[in-house]
Amino acid sequence: MKAIAIEQFGDKNVFQPMDISIPCIEANQVLIRVAATSINPVDIKIRQGLVADIAPDFPAILHGDVAGVIEAVGNEVTKFKVGDEVYGCAGGVKGMGGALAEYMVADVDLIAHKPKSLSMLETATLPLVSITAWEGLIDRAKVQAGQKVLIYGGTGGVGHIAVQLAKWVGAEVYATVSSEEKADIVLNLGADVAINYRQTSVEEFVAEYTNDCGFDIVFDTVGNDNLQNAFQAAKLNGTVISTVSLSKQDLTLLHSKGLTLHLVYMLIPMLWNSNRTYHGQILSRVADLVEAGHVHPLLNSKLFSFIDVGTAHAYAESGTATGKIALKAAFND
Ligand SMILES: NC(=O)c1ccc[n+]([C@@H]2O[C@H](COP(=O)([O-])OP(=O)(O)OC[C@H]3O[C@@H](n4cnc5c(N)ncnc54)[C@H](OP(=O)(O)O)[C@@H]3O)[C@@H](O)[C@H]2O)c1
């Protein structure tokens, strides 16, 4: 099969077209004819060698998110059949090939039927970020109707789904953005208030929107040093969720405010082969929410083919892209 793989870590130029054998499937796996994938920050970190311990072996096929059509099923697979349109975050990490190829093997537990109303490109933007937002807000923070929820990174991959899930539950949703254009986007996604974090300090917006009390839940998708802002924005005994905590932080505010901090790491089921079924279940729920009009992906307007993956990574790294960057499975210029 055709694939775009890397044989060393490095910049956007390490991606190379290659011919690789179509992988064999085991009893609990399916072979997906890949239609599309999307870029997540972890794909870039793996390509750069920043998280080499979780990278697939060379030649490494990257990207976890996939949307496509089932080409073959293993002996024990009953939930899916050949021809089914599916999606999932199912590889591109240690021990598991990724989606930048004609075919991808997926553990059947990690996938779900694709939302019918979305294109393959739109669908491929959803899996990793939806699972992360779900695990953070629904499972860990147990968000409830009426709670004040602050989402840092409201138009980001995880953030734009978190905004919509919080709204679906009935929370009051506040989302941070860096521009007027992004403010319009989060309001269209359903946020009650957009907060330009470049123009308003934490003290100012906590005073304005919570009467100085703080938010019930703060979902911080920026992380590291921004965690201090998240601690500051949370109410006494409130909850903070982080997706990025690869730094040393002072826990004084966490202690003095009695906060609960949840750290989400959605790669665990793939890396440790633990409770993978739950990821397939989350994606089934998300597909239902898409069909019911509660969740819609924010797709970047630039479309790329697999052959252009290096350019697409550079665009994602530029920090100028709004919305998820999707790539179509095409291997020629
Ligand atoms: N642990 C896990 O399981 C897990 C899962 C998914 C993602 N992640 C990590 O979580 C992070 C976010 O992922 P993502 O896919 O949502 O990335 P993303 O699409 O790049 O979104 C990040 C958002 O953060 C905002 N931002 C950047 N700097 C900011 C600042 N100083 N203050 C407030 N907002 C800021 C950006 O928008 P503005 O224009 O508004 O600044 C952007 O929308 C990445 O580091 C990723 O690796 C971890």
The ligand as an ORCA input file, in Angstrom:
! r2SCAN-3c Opt
* xyz 0 1
  N      -3.504     14.856     27.476
  C      -4.297     14.556     26.458
  O      -4.942     13.513     26.395
  C      -4.437     15.565     25.355
  C      -5.409     15.400     24.371
  C      -5.556     16.392     23.409
  C      -4.709     17.484     23.417
  N      -3.755     17.563     24.355
  C      -2.865     18.732     24.420
  O      -3.713     19.829     24.722
  C      -3.266     20.978     24.045
  C      -4.396     21.531     23.221
  O      -4.710     20.643     22.181
  P      -5.645     21.138     20.999
  O      -5.739     20.044     20.023
  O      -6.886     21.709     21.557
  O      -4.703     22.316     20.428
  P      -5.086     23.584     19.552
  O      -6.134     23.218     18.567
  O      -3.799     24.132     19.087
  O      -5.755     24.592     20.574
  C      -5.037     25.258     21.558
  C      -5.765     26.589     21.836
  O      -5.127     27.278     22.885
  C      -5.290     28.680     22.665
  N      -4.175     29.335     23.338
  C      -2.854     29.311     23.015
  N      -2.140     30.014     23.898
  C      -3.021     30.508     24.801
  C      -2.903     31.307     25.986
  N      -1.724     31.747     26.403
  N      -4.023     31.567     26.678
  C      -5.234     31.140     26.277
  N      -5.402     30.371     25.162
  C      -4.312     30.067     24.449
  C      -5.275     28.860     21.162
  O      -6.238     29.800     20.705
  P      -6.166     31.353     20.827
  O      -6.110     31.929     19.452
  O      -7.425     31.683     21.513
  O      -4.928     31.703     21.616
  C      -5.771     27.495     20.649
  O      -7.100     27.564     20.216
  C      -2.033     20.551     23.233
  O      -0.866     20.835     23.970
  C      -2.199     19.059     23.103
  O      -0.976     18.366     22.947
  C      -3.580     16.637     25.327
*
